Amino acid sequence: MAGKDGGRPGICPTLLYTDAKAAIRQLTEAFGFTELSVYEGGDGSVLHAELAQGDGVVMLGSKGRGGVFDTALKDAGPSGVYVVVDDVDAHHRRAVEHGAEILIPPTDQDYGSRDYLARDLEGNVWSFGTYAPETGA
C-alpha cells in the first residue's frame, strides 16, 4: 500500500540477518523482490538494503554491526511478513524452483484470499497472498 508521500510505503518491515547477502539473493531470486539499494561496509557487511515487492518495501541489514537497532534486535526471534502478490501459484512455483522451504502450499482461504507460507534461510516466515487490507486512506 502506498503512503501519502509520493507513493512511498507507509510501513517497511526491517530485518537483520547473519548472512544478509544470502538473504538478498533468496528474496530476489526465490520470492521475486527487486533490489532497490544495497550499501556495504568496508568489511563487506550489508549496512542497509531496500528490496521492493509490489508497492511495499522491506529493509534489511547484517546482524552484529553494533548500534542501537542491532542491540535491540539481538535476541529477537524470527519475524513474519505478509506480502500481497497477484498470482500466488506462479509466485509459489518460483519459490519452489529456487529451493525455498514451503510451510503451507497455495491454499484458498475462507475469507477469499489464496496464499502460501514459506520460511527464509534464517527462520523468518513469509506469507504471500492475494488478500490486500484496506486502509481507508
N, C-alpha and C positions, 0 to 999 in steps of 0.2 A: 504494500500500500504506500502510496506516495504521501510525503508530508506536504505542508503548505508552502515550503520554501523552495520553489523552483523544481519540484519533482524529487527532492531529496527524501529518503525514507525517514520516518519519524522515530523508528526503533531499529537498532543494529545490534544483534547479539554479538558478544565479544568472547572469544575462546582462546585459551593458551594451550599450546601443545609442546610436548617434549621434542617432537620432530615436526616442526611447523612446515618445513619444506615438503615432507611426505604428506602432511595434511592438505596442503595446497594442491599437490598432484592428485590426490584422491578426490577432493572436492571438485576440481575442474574436470578430470578425466571420467570419473565414475558417476558423479552427481550433476555434471553439466554447468557448474558455476563458471563465470567469466572472471578472469583475473583483471582487476582494475588497477591495483598498485601493490608493489612489494618493496619494502625498504629493509635493507640488511645492515647489520652492524659490521664492524671490521673483522669480527670473528666468524662471520657468515650466518649468525643467528638472525632470525626474522624479527626485526624490531616492530614492524606493523605491516599488515597486509589487509587489503579490502577486496572481497570477492562478491560479485553480483549474481543474483538469480531472479529473473523477472525484474520487478521494481524494488526488490529488497537487497540488502547488503549485510554480509557477515564480516566482522573484523576479527583478525587473529594475530597471534604473535608467538614467540618462543617462551617457554617456561624457563625460570631460573636466571633471568636477567636482572633481578632486583627491582626495586621501586615499589611504590605503594600498591599498584594494581596486582603485580606479581605476588607480593606478600599476601594480599587479601584473598587471592585465589589459590594459595599454596596447598591447602588441604581440601579444596572444593572437589566434589565428586563429578562424575560425568554430567553433562547438560543435555537437555532435549530441545531441539529446534524444529519447528514446523515450517515447511516451505510449500507455497502454492505452485502447482505445475498444471499445465493444460492437459497433457497426455501421460497419465500415470503409468500405463503399460509400457510405453516407449521409454519413459524415464527409468522404470524398473529394469527393463532389458539392458539398457546401457550400464546400469549399476552392476548387474549380474555379470555382464561381459567383462567388466573391469575388476571382478573379484570381491565386490562389496559384500559384507555379511548382512544377509537379509533376515530380519527377525519375524516379519509378517509379510507375506506376498500381497500383491494388489487385491484389495477386498472392498466390496461395496458395503457402505455403512448405512444404518437405518435412517440417518439424518441427511442422506443424499450424496455424501462425498464418496469418492473412490480414493483409497490411499494405501500406502505401504510403509513399512518401518525398516530402517537399516541402522547399523552401528558402524561408526568410523573406526579407524585404526587405533584410536586412543580411548574408545568406550563411549563417546558421545552418541546419543540416539537422534537420528534424523527421520522425521516423518515427512513424506511427500504426498500431497493430495490435492483434490480439486476444490475442497471447501475453502472459501475466502471470506473471513469475517468482515462484516460491515462496520465501519467506524462511525457512521452518521456525519462525517465531515464533508 
